[in-house]
Amino acid sequence: MSVAPTHIVDINGYIFFSPKTIGYAGKPIKIHASLLIDFLLSVDPKTADGQAIIRDIESLRSFANTDIGGIVRPKDIEGGPAHKKRLENIHATLNSMVQNTNIKRERPFITKNVRVYYYIDQRPGDAYRTVYINEIQVRAKDVADAGGIYETFVKKFGTSVEKSGQTDLEGRSVYVSGAEKTPADAMQRAKEATQLKTPILFFVPEQAAETLTVYRGNRPAKDLQQLTNELTNIIQKNATNRVTWTVEAEGASLLDRALKQVTGSLKTHTFNFINAQGNLPRLVQSLKDKSVDLTGQFMRMDYTRKKSLTGAVVSTAKYKNALASQLLELSGSQSKVPTQQVGDVITGLGMAHELGRAMNNTKINQILKLPQALRGSKMTFVDVLTRVRG
């Protein structure tokens, strides 16, 4: 049994992944309960895709590399007993160092459906070396289109949505999409959301948005960092221009990342959010710090947009108290809001009724408490997922 390595943080937060991974057949697999919300938003076990993802993770029972290796003990050592003893001690020390280094190595397991990052350990109570999953990324289907600025161009036989070199946004309306499969899909949504025939689209492809989930984001994909830089540069170049932004779903998380790199004021910019996801209080604070006018119904829920609704409701409920306090401050009120009244406050401030309803969503609030409640539970991760999904 190895010494408990420091890389596995909060060991008591891990539970078995599924009934098939408790060690009766193959290696045991445990996953941190804090990953439940991300997984819940991304995976439906009732669908074929959801079952494929679960099977891929369960296959780690057979495929996880748990060989911690070592240095072969020297044979036929010449010399006296003292010399042999010293060499054996050196071998034992080196072997321990190799095992300790190897066991701390994070290992990736990648399939067409998921990326799993795991460590190996055998803690007190573990009958065998166990796979400890500390991150899962549900992979998007491959897409050929890069993210960034797109426009609709008139062609001889119709119109085409194409990548654009447009950088001057003076007087323009820009739609930052949620995760979409194609620019054409995103442009159609842009026209619906802005009620304009020719909005500028900032396209967020599904691949780049893989790590733009409500809870995660500490391991951004390379595509996401490039996209963040592109949005940052566009905003910075137009800092003094009049620009209207409509931002939906994962696009709000991308904007949050980009604003960290933008300097100066954006007081001539207007922002509107639909089903915004991510750390909403941090996003609002970044906009306030850049002198953006946040009044009226700048943030709303669209219950017809099922694709982005769940993530938005979870984000709103998770950060409801901090968000309500910010909105009260924006309205000029210094009052404190009782937890049970935050939804009413949002509605009273002129925000959409649906936004207030999301804050007081009893089922979502119960789900948000699950990661803490599951600590040390005998229920498996998949059991909980199936129950919550219904």
ZATILO-897065 format. One record per residue (C-alpha): x, y, z. Coordinates in nm, 3 decimals. Example, Ala and Ser with C-alpha at 12.3 -4.5 7.8 and 13.67 -1.06 7.14 Angstrom:
! residues 2
+---------+---------+---------+
:      c1 :      c2 :      c3 :
+---------+---------+---------+
:   1.230 :  -0.450 :   0.780 :
:   1.367 :  -0.106 :   0.714 :
+---------+---------+---------+
***
This chain:
! residues 390
+---------+---------+---------+
:      c1 :      c2 :      c3 :
+---------+---------+---------+
:   0.000 :   0.000 :   0.000 :
:   0.140 :   0.337 :  -0.096 :
:   0.173 :   0.640 :   0.123 :
:  -0.127 :   0.864 :   0.063 :
:  -0.011 :   1.115 :  -0.198 :
:  -0.100 :   1.480 :  -0.158 :
:  -0.229 :   1.510 :  -0.516 :
:  -0.562 :   1.345 :  -0.433 :
:  -0.734 :   1.631 :  -0.257 :
:  -1.040 :   1.581 :  -0.039 :
:  -1.030 :   1.202 :  -0.051 :
:  -1.356 :   1.174 :   0.144 :
:  -1.542 :   1.337 :  -0.143 :
:  -1.495 :   1.034 :  -0.371 :
:  -1.768 :   0.776 :  -0.429 :
:  -1.785 :   0.471 :  -0.656 :
:  -1.873 :   0.560 :  -1.014 :
:  -2.130 :   0.286 :  -1.080 :
:  -2.243 :  -0.053 :  -0.944 :
:  -2.008 :  -0.213 :  -1.196 :
:  -1.699 :  -0.033 :  -1.063 :
:  -1.695 :  -0.125 :  -0.695 :
:  -1.421 :  -0.384 :  -0.746 :
:  -1.605 :  -0.713 :  -0.796 :
:  -1.484 :  -0.730 :  -1.157 :
:  -1.179 :  -0.529 :  -1.259 :
:  -1.030 :  -0.228 :  -1.088 :
:  -1.249 :  -0.014 :  -0.863 :
:  -1.331 :   0.331 :  -0.998 :
:  -1.417 :   0.629 :  -0.779 :
:  -1.514 :   0.980 :  -0.883 :
:  -1.537 :   1.303 :  -0.689 :
:  -1.894 :   1.400 :  -0.599 :
:  -1.824 :   1.762 :  -0.697 :
:  -1.827 :   1.653 :  -1.064 :
:  -2.194 :   1.553 :  -1.041 :
:  -2.341 :   1.886 :  -1.153 :
:  -2.123 :   1.909 :  -1.464 :
:  -2.198 :   1.549 :  -1.550 :
:  -2.569 :   1.597 :  -1.488 :
:  -2.579 :   1.890 :  -1.730 :
:  -2.390 :   1.701 :  -1.999 :
:  -2.505 :   1.340 :  -1.979 :
:  -2.851 :   1.185 :  -1.996 :
:  -2.825 :   0.814 :  -1.907 :
:  -3.154 :   0.745 :  -2.087 :
:  -2.999 :   0.826 :  -2.425 :
:  -2.767 :   0.616 :  -2.639 :
:  -2.496 :   0.884 :  -2.615 :
:  -2.529 :   0.892 :  -2.237 :
:  -2.498 :   0.515 :  -2.210 :
:  -2.192 :   0.520 :  -2.438 :
:  -2.021 :   0.774 :  -2.212 :
:  -2.095 :   0.571 :  -1.900 :
:  -1.966 :   0.251 :  -2.066 :
:  -1.647 :   0.427 :  -2.172 :
:  -1.577 :   0.535 :  -1.814 :
:  -1.662 :   0.188 :  -1.679 :
:  -1.411 :   0.040 :  -1.924 :
:  -1.135 :   0.193 :  -1.710 :
:  -1.182 :  -0.120 :  -1.496 :
:  -0.983 :  -0.301 :  -1.762 :
:  -0.785 :  -0.031 :  -1.937 :
:  -0.661 :   0.194 :  -1.656 :
:  -0.286 :   0.172 :  -1.626 :
:  -0.217 :   0.091 :  -1.264 :
:   0.137 :  -0.037 :  -1.313 :
:   0.351 :   0.175 :  -1.084 :
:   0.667 :   0.001 :  -1.197 :
:   0.994 :   0.005 :  -1.008 :
:   1.366 :  -0.061 :  -1.034 :
:   1.475 :  -0.423 :  -1.069 :
:   1.661 :  -0.545 :  -0.763 :
:   2.030 :  -0.600 :  -0.842 :
:   2.146 :  -0.960 :  -0.845 :
:   2.482 :  -1.128 :  -0.787 :
:   2.612 :  -0.841 :  -0.576 :
:   2.978 :  -0.882 :  -0.498 :
:   3.144 :  -0.766 :  -0.180 :
:   3.094 :  -0.811 :   0.189 :
:   2.766 :  -0.813 :   0.380 :
:   2.793 :  -0.442 :   0.464 :
:   2.841 :  -0.351 :   0.097 :
:   2.546 :  -0.569 :  -0.008 :
:   2.330 :  -0.412 :   0.261 :
:   2.416 :  -0.059 :   0.142 :
:   2.328 :  -0.149 :  -0.220 :
:   2.000 :  -0.306 :  -0.110 :
:   1.916 :   0.010 :   0.088 :
:   1.997 :   0.226 :  -0.216 :
:   1.777 :   0.002 :  -0.432 :
:   1.488 :   0.027 :  -0.184 :
:   1.518 :   0.408 :  -0.171 :
:   1.530 :   0.447 :  -0.549 :
:   1.241 :   0.204 :  -0.595 :
:   1.031 :   0.400 :  -0.344 :
:   1.112 :   0.726 :  -0.526 :
:   1.013 :   0.581 :  -0.864 :
:   0.686 :   0.443 :  -0.729 :
:   0.604 :   0.767 :  -0.550 :
:   0.671 :   0.971 :  -0.865 :
:   0.478 :   0.735 :  -1.093 :
:   0.175 :   0.706 :  -0.868 :
:   0.141 :   1.085 :  -0.855 :
:   0.129 :   1.108 :  -1.232 :
:  -0.207 :   1.210 :  -1.366 :
:  -0.318 :   0.981 :  -1.646 :
:  -0.553 :   1.063 :  -1.935 :
:  -0.804 :   0.820 :  -2.078 :
:  -0.952 :   0.946 :  -2.404 :
:  -1.228 :   0.798 :  -2.617 :
:  -1.446 :   0.948 :  -2.888 :
:  -1.698 :   1.037 :  -2.617 :
:  -1.501 :   1.151 :  -2.313 :
:  -1.170 :   1.264 :  -2.174 :
:  -1.110 :   1.125 :  -1.826 :
:  -0.823 :   1.239 :  -1.603 :
:  -0.740 :   1.004 :  -1.319 :
:  -0.484 :   0.903 :  -1.060 :
:  -0.407 :   0.570 :  -0.899 :
:  -0.399 :   0.520 :  -0.525 :
:  -0.474 :   0.263 :  -0.257 :
:  -0.607 :   0.438 :   0.048 :
:  -0.689 :   0.282 :   0.383 :
:  -1.006 :   0.085 :   0.323 :
:  -0.929 :   0.025 :  -0.047 :
:  -0.897 :  -0.348 :  -0.114 :
:  -0.708 :  -0.282 :  -0.438 :
:  -0.534 :  -0.004 :  -0.620 :
:  -0.820 :   0.222 :  -0.720 :
:  -0.884 :   0.459 :  -1.008 :
:  -0.963 :   0.807 :  -0.873 :
:  -1.126 :   1.031 :  -1.136 :
:  -1.070 :   1.400 :  -1.075 :
:  -1.203 :   1.541 :  -1.402 :
:  -1.427 :   1.440 :  -1.691 :
:  -1.480 :   1.628 :  -2.015 :
:  -1.767 :   1.519 :  -2.238 :
:  -1.637 :   1.561 :  -2.590 :
:  -1.827 :   1.742 :  -2.861 :
:  -1.856 :   1.592 :  -3.206 :
:  -1.586 :   1.704 :  -3.444 :
:  -1.664 :   2.029 :  -3.621 :
:  -1.477 :   2.186 :  -3.909 :
:  -1.566 :   2.551 :  -3.847 :
:  -1.345 :   2.774 :  -3.635 :
:  -1.493 :   3.009 :  -3.380 :
:  -1.487 :   3.385 :  -3.409 :
:  -1.652 :   3.662 :  -3.610 :
:  -1.895 :   3.559 :  -3.886 :
:  -2.123 :   3.756 :  -4.116 :
:  -2.387 :   3.678 :  -4.375 :
:  -2.267 :   3.748 :  -4.727 :
:  -2.488 :   3.779 :  -5.033 :
:  -2.386 :   3.540 :  -5.311 :
:  -2.505 :   3.494 :  -5.667 :
:  -2.744 :   3.215 :  -5.571 :
:  -2.831 :   3.320 :  -5.216 :
:  -2.654 :   3.397 :  -4.890 :
:  -2.369 :   3.234 :  -4.702 :
:  -2.250 :   3.257 :  -4.341 :
:  -1.873 :   3.295 :  -4.354 :
:  -1.577 :   3.391 :  -4.135 :
:  -1.524 :   3.764 :  -4.146 :
:  -1.227 :   3.992 :  -4.098 :
:  -1.455 :   4.262 :  -3.957 :
:  -1.300 :   4.436 :  -3.657 :
:  -1.482 :   4.772 :  -3.658 :
:  -1.803 :   4.723 :  -3.463 :
:  -1.911 :   5.087 :  -3.437 :
:  -2.291 :   5.098 :  -3.419 :
:  -2.322 :   4.724 :  -3.475 :
:  -2.510 :   4.451 :  -3.290 :
:  -2.304 :   4.142 :  -3.203 :
:  -2.443 :   3.809 :  -3.090 :
:  -2.210 :   3.582 :  -2.889 :
:  -2.350 :   3.234 :  -2.928 :
:  -2.378 :   2.947 :  -2.688 :
:  -2.216 :   2.620 :  -2.793 :
:  -2.342 :   2.550 :  -3.146 :
:  -2.260 :   2.289 :  -3.410 :
:  -2.225 :   2.525 :  -3.709 :
:  -2.203 :   2.898 :  -3.781 :
:  -2.524 :   2.868 :  -3.983 :
:  -2.711 :   2.735 :  -3.677 :
:  -2.565 :   3.011 :  -3.462 :
:  -2.649 :   3.283 :  -3.716 :
:  -3.011 :   3.171 :  -3.730 :
:  -3.028 :   3.198 :  -3.353 :
:  -2.852 :   3.538 :  -3.370 :
:  -3.127 :   3.674 :  -3.595 :
:  -3.395 :   3.543 :  -3.360 :
:  -3.229 :   3.679 :  -3.048 :
:  -3.143 :   4.024 :  -3.185 :
:  -3.449 :   4.063 :  -3.413 :
:  -3.212 :   4.185 :  -3.684 :
:  -3.153 :   4.062 :  -4.037 :
:  -2.778 :   4.120 :  -4.040 :
:  -2.625 :   4.088 :  -3.693 :
:  -2.258 :   4.011 :  -3.651 :
:  -2.202 :   3.667 :  -3.502 :
:  -1.927 :   3.567 :  -3.264 :
:  -1.948 :   3.190 :  -3.305 :
:  -1.866 :   2.958 :  -3.013 :
:  -1.825 :   2.603 :  -3.152 :
:  -1.911 :   2.303 :  -2.939 :
:  -1.551 :   2.183 :  -2.927 :
:  -1.420 :   2.508 :  -2.781 :
:  -1.702 :   2.516 :  -2.528 :
:  -1.626 :   2.170 :  -2.384 :
:  -1.480 :   2.327 :  -2.070 :
:  -1.722 :   2.621 :  -2.048 :
:  -1.947 :   2.439 :  -1.806 :
:  -2.116 :   2.585 :  -1.503 :
:  -1.868 :   2.448 :  -1.249 :
:  -1.556 :   2.364 :  -1.442 :
:  -1.311 :   2.566 :  -1.649 :
:  -0.978 :   2.503 :  -1.477 :
:  -0.846 :   2.300 :  -1.770 :
:  -0.939 :   2.506 :  -2.076 :
:  -0.908 :   2.351 :  -2.419 :
:  -0.653 :   2.504 :  -2.654 :
:  -0.936 :   2.611 :  -2.886 :
:  -1.104 :   2.789 :  -2.597 :
:  -0.798 :   2.994 :  -2.510 :
:  -0.759 :   3.101 :  -2.872 :
:  -1.127 :   3.196 :  -2.885 :
:  -1.096 :   3.390 :  -2.558 :
:  -0.803 :   3.586 :  -2.700 :
:  -0.995 :   3.664 :  -3.018 :
:  -1.296 :   3.796 :  -2.826 :
:  -1.066 :   3.995 :  -2.597 :
:  -0.897 :   4.160 :  -2.894 :
:  -1.229 :   4.246 :  -3.060 :
:  -1.365 :   4.408 :  -2.743 :
:  -1.041 :   4.595 :  -2.678 :
:  -1.022 :   4.735 :  -3.033 :
:  -1.378 :   4.864 :  -2.999 :
:  -1.353 :   4.988 :  -2.642 :
:  -1.462 :   5.342 :  -2.732 :
:  -1.717 :   5.242 :  -2.999 :
:  -2.091 :   5.204 :  -2.952 :
:  -2.156 :   4.828 :  -2.957 :
:  -2.461 :   4.626 :  -2.853 :
:  -2.390 :   4.273 :  -2.735 :
:  -2.639 :   3.989 :  -2.699 :
:  -2.478 :   3.699 :  -2.517 :
:  -2.632 :   3.354 :  -2.473 :
:  -2.559 :   3.046 :  -2.262 :
:  -2.188 :   2.941 :  -2.265 :
:  -2.110 :   3.267 :  -2.443 :
:  -2.145 :   3.440 :  -2.105 :
:  -1.869 :   3.220 :  -1.960 :
:  -1.649 :   3.303 :  -2.258 :
:  -1.716 :   3.675 :  -2.210 :
:  -1.630 :   3.641 :  -1.841 :
:  -1.291 :   3.498 :  -1.939 :
:  -1.230 :   3.764 :  -2.203 :
:  -1.315 :   4.058 :  -1.977 :
:  -1.033 :   3.960 :  -1.741 :
:  -0.791 :   4.060 :  -2.018 :
:  -0.968 :   4.379 :  -2.130 :
:  -0.836 :   4.709 :  -1.995 :
:  -1.012 :   5.042 :  -1.964 :
:  -1.375 :   5.146 :  -1.980 :
:  -1.655 :   4.997 :  -2.187 :
:  -1.914 :   5.262 :  -2.100 :
:  -2.032 :   5.290 :  -2.463 :
:  -2.114 :   4.918 :  -2.476 :
:  -2.452 :   4.762 :  -2.398 :
:  -2.487 :   4.400 :  -2.287 :
:  -2.794 :   4.175 :  -2.282 :
:  -2.788 :   3.815 :  -2.162 :
:  -3.012 :   3.520 :  -2.246 :
:  -2.986 :   3.200 :  -2.037 :
:  -2.643 :   3.309 :  -1.915 :
:  -2.423 :   3.037 :  -1.769 :
:  -2.120 :   3.048 :  -1.544 :
:  -2.016 :   3.262 :  -1.249 :
:  -2.276 :   3.536 :  -1.299 :
:  -2.181 :   3.760 :  -1.004 :
:  -1.820 :   3.769 :  -1.124 :
:  -1.937 :   3.855 :  -1.475 :
:  -2.163 :   4.135 :  -1.350 :
:  -1.883 :   4.272 :  -1.134 :
:  -1.642 :   4.276 :  -1.431 :
:  -1.896 :   4.473 :  -1.635 :
:  -1.953 :   4.717 :  -1.348 :
:  -1.577 :   4.766 :  -1.313 :
:  -1.566 :   4.865 :  -1.679 :
:  -1.845 :   5.123 :  -1.634 :
:  -2.103 :   4.929 :  -1.835 :
:  -2.458 :   5.054 :  -1.773 :
:  -2.647 :   4.758 :  -1.626 :
:  -3.003 :   4.876 :  -1.585 :
:  -3.338 :   4.734 :  -1.682 :
:  -3.383 :   4.378 :  -1.799 :
:  -3.028 :   4.307 :  -1.913 :
:  -3.044 :   3.943 :  -1.801 :
:  -3.335 :   3.713 :  -1.880 :
:  -3.440 :   3.352 :  -1.914 :
:  -3.583 :   3.207 :  -2.234 :
:  -3.775 :   2.892 :  -2.143 :
:  -3.820 :   2.803 :  -2.509 :
:  -3.443 :   2.748 :  -2.540 :
:  -3.430 :   2.400 :  -2.384 :
:  -3.073 :   2.345 :  -2.501 :
:  -2.931 :   2.616 :  -2.275 :
:  -3.201 :   2.645 :  -2.011 :
:  -3.083 :   2.387 :  -1.755 :
:  -2.731 :   2.527 :  -1.732 :
:  -2.870 :   2.877 :  -1.696 :
:  -3.110 :   2.777 :  -1.419 :
:  -2.831 :   2.597 :  -1.233 :
:  -2.599 :   2.899 :  -1.265 :
:  -2.867 :   3.139 :  -1.146 :
:  -2.966 :   2.921 :  -0.850 :
:  -2.606 :   2.851 :  -0.750 :
:  -2.513 :   3.220 :  -0.730 :
:  -2.857 :   3.357 :  -0.638 :
:  -2.767 :   3.540 :  -0.317 :
:  -2.461 :   3.717 :  -0.456 :
:  -2.642 :   3.800 :  -0.778 :
:  -2.948 :   3.938 :  -0.597 :
:  -2.724 :   4.159 :  -0.382 :
:  -2.549 :   4.295 :  -0.691 :
:  -2.876 :   4.372 :  -0.865 :
:  -3.008 :   4.546 :  -0.555 :
:  -2.695 :   4.757 :  -0.547 :
:  -2.737 :   4.842 :  -0.914 :
:  -3.090 :   4.961 :  -0.836 :
:  -2.958 :   5.190 :  -0.563 :
:  -3.092 :   4.987 :  -0.273 :
:  -2.874 :   4.893 :   0.023 :
:  -3.122 :   4.641 :   0.162 :
:  -3.023 :   4.286 :   0.242 :
:  -3.231 :   4.011 :   0.088 :
:  -3.362 :   3.714 :   0.287 :
:  -3.270 :   3.394 :   0.105 :
:  -3.632 :   3.294 :   0.052 :
:  -3.710 :   3.627 :  -0.117 :
:  -3.431 :   3.659 :  -0.372 :
:  -3.653 :   3.550 :  -0.661 :
:  -3.913 :   3.813 :  -0.572 :
:  -3.642 :   4.079 :  -0.554 :
:  -3.520 :   4.000 :  -0.905 :
:  -3.873 :   4.021 :  -1.042 :
:  -3.933 :   4.346 :  -0.854 :
:  -3.623 :   4.504 :  -1.002 :
:  -3.767 :   4.465 :  -1.350 :
:  -3.578 :   4.150 :  -1.441 :
:  -3.766 :   3.867 :  -1.611 :
:  -4.007 :   3.676 :  -1.391 :
:  -3.843 :   3.355 :  -1.517 :
:  -3.507 :   3.467 :  -1.373 :
:  -3.662 :   3.509 :  -1.029 :
:  -3.838 :   3.176 :  -1.063 :
:  -3.506 :   3.007 :  -1.149 :
:  -3.350 :   3.142 :  -0.830 :
:  -3.625 :   2.985 :  -0.622 :
:  -3.634 :   2.656 :  -0.812 :
:  -3.668 :   2.402 :  -0.531 :
:  -3.553 :   2.101 :  -0.733 :
:  -3.242 :   2.278 :  -0.864 :
:  -3.152 :   2.400 :  -0.516 :
:  -3.180 :   2.043 :  -0.387 :
:  -2.958 :   1.917 :  -0.670 :
:  -2.695 :   2.180 :  -0.591 :
:  -2.669 :   2.035 :  -0.239 :
:  -2.611 :   1.680 :  -0.364 :
:  -2.229 :   1.690 :  -0.398 :
:  -2.197 :   1.774 :  -0.030 :
:  -2.468 :   1.526 :   0.073 :
:  -2.303 :   1.243 :  -0.122 :
:  -1.972 :   1.262 :   0.066 :
:  -1.907 :   0.916 :   0.205 :
:  -2.232 :   0.784 :   0.057 :
:  -2.275 :   0.422 :  -0.047 :
:  -2.479 :   0.534 :  -0.346 :
:  -2.286 :   0.537 :  -0.672 :
:  -2.244 :   0.835 :  -0.900 :
:  -2.453 :   0.676 :  -1.178 :
:  -2.728 :   0.575 :  -0.934 :
:  -2.767 :   0.940 :  -0.830 :
:  -2.751 :   1.060 :  -1.190 :
:  -3.028 :   0.820 :  -1.292 :
:  -3.252 :   0.919 :  -1.003 :
:  -3.212 :   1.292 :  -1.063 :
:  -3.265 :   1.259 :  -1.436 :
:  -3.574 :   1.049 :  -1.371 :
+---------+---------+---------+
***
